[in-house]
Amino acid sequence: MGRTYRVSIGKAMTHYILTRWVAFTRFLDDGRICMSNNAAERSLRGIAIGGRNWNFCGSDAGGHLAAAIYTLIKTAKLNDVDPQAWLADVLARLPDHPAKHLDELLP
C-alpha cells in the first residue's frame, strides 16, 4: 500500500506542476519575483495573530473599513513611509484637499 500511495502522490504532483509550468518558472524571467511566498506570509502574520481582536469589528462595514485601513498601513510600510506620520499628514490635509485628487494622498 505504501508504494502505491507514493506513486499516486508523485503522479498527482507531477501533473499539477507540469500543467502550471509557466507560473512555477515565472521567477526565472523576472528577478523581482521571489521564489517563495515567505515575505507574503510574514506580512500576514500580524493579522493572523490578532485574529481574536478582529472578530468583533461591530459590523461587516466595520470589517471592510478595518481591512482598508490595514491595507493602507501595509502599503505605506512597503514603500518605506512611516505609517503614523503619513496618516497624520493625510488627516491634516484631507479637509482642504479636492476630492478629484485623492490619489495624491496615497503612500
C-alpha positions as CSV (number, residue, x, y, z in Angstrom):
1,M,0.0,0.0,0.0
2,G,2.8,2.5,0.8
3,R,4.4,2.3,-2.6
4,T,1.1,2.7,-4.5
5,Y,0.3,5.7,-2.4
6,R,3.7,7.3,-3.1
7,V,3.3,6.7,-6.9
8,S,-0.2,8.2,-6.9
9,I,1.1,11.3,-5.0
10,G,4.1,11.6,-7.3
11,K,1.9,11.4,-10.4
12,A,-0.5,14.0,-9.0
13,M,2.3,16.4,-8.1
14,T,3.9,15.9,-11.5
15,H,0.7,16.6,-13.3
16,Y,0.0,19.7,-11.1
17,I,3.4,21.2,-11.7
18,L,3.5,20.4,-15.4
19,T,0.1,22.0,-16.0
20,R,1.3,25.1,-14.2
21,W,4.8,25.2,-15.5
22,V,4.7,28.8,-16.7
23,A,3.6,30.1,-13.3
24,F,6.1,27.9,-11.5
25,T,9.0,29.2,-13.6
26,R,7.9,32.9,-13.8
27,F,10.5,33.9,-11.2
28,L,13.3,32.9,-13.6
29,D,12.3,35.5,-16.1
30,D,11.7,38.4,-13.6
31,G,14.2,38.9,-10.9
32,R,11.7,40.9,-8.8
33,I,9.6,37.8,-8.2
34,C,10.6,35.9,-5.1
35,M,10.9,32.1,-5.4
36,S,8.9,31.6,-2.2
37,N,5.9,33.3,-0.6
38,N,7.7,33.7,2.8
39,A,7.5,37.5,2.6
40,A,3.8,37.5,2.0
41,E,3.2,35.0,4.8
42,R,5.3,37.2,7.2
43,S,3.4,40.3,6.3
44,L,0.1,38.4,7.1
45,R,1.4,37.1,10.5
46,G,0.2,40.1,12.4
47,I,-3.3,39.7,11.1
48,A,-3.4,36.0,12.0
49,I,-2.0,36.6,15.5
50,G,-4.5,39.4,16.1
51,G,-7.4,37.3,14.8
52,R,-9.3,37.3,18.0
53,N,-9.2,41.1,18.1
54,W,-10.6,41.4,14.6
55,N,-13.6,39.1,15.2
56,F,-15.8,41.9,16.6
57,C,-15.4,44.9,14.3
58,G,-19.0,45.8,15.0
59,S,-20.4,45.1,11.6
60,D,-19.5,43.9,8.1
61,A,-18.9,47.6,7.1
62,G,-16.5,47.9,10.1
63,G,-14.6,44.9,9.0
64,H,-14.3,46.3,5.5
65,L,-13.1,49.6,6.9
66,A,-10.5,47.9,9.1
67,A,-9.3,45.9,6.1
68,A,-8.9,49.1,4.1
69,I,-7.0,50.9,6.8
70,Y,-4.8,47.9,7.4
71,T,-4.0,47.8,3.6
72,L,-3.1,51.5,3.6
73,I,-0.8,51.0,6.6
74,K,0.9,47.9,5.0
75,T,1.3,49.8,1.7
76,A,3.0,52.7,3.5
77,K,5.4,50.3,5.1
78,L,6.2,48.6,1.8
79,N,7.0,52.0,0.3
80,D,9.3,52.9,3.3
81,V,6.9,55.5,4.5
82,D,6.2,55.9,8.3
83,P,2.5,55.0,8.6
84,Q,1.9,57.2,11.6
85,A,3.5,60.3,10.1
86,W,1.7,59.6,6.7
87,L,-1.7,59.2,8.4
88,A,-1.2,62.3,10.5
89,D,-0.3,64.3,7.3
90,V,-3.3,62.9,5.4
91,L,-5.7,63.7,8.2
92,A,-4.4,67.2,8.4
93,R,-4.6,67.8,4.6
94,L,-7.9,66.0,4.0
95,P,-10.4,68.7,4.8
96,D,-9.0,71.1,2.2
97,H,-7.9,68.5,-0.4
98,P,-10.0,68.3,-3.6
99,A,-12.0,65.0,-3.9
100,K,-10.8,64.6,-7.5
101,H,-7.2,64.3,-6.4
102,L,-7.4,61.8,-3.5
103,D,-4.9,59.6,-5.2
104,E,-2.2,62.2,-4.3
105,L,-2.7,61.3,-0.7
106,L,-1.7,57.6,-1.1
107,P,1.6,56.5,0.4
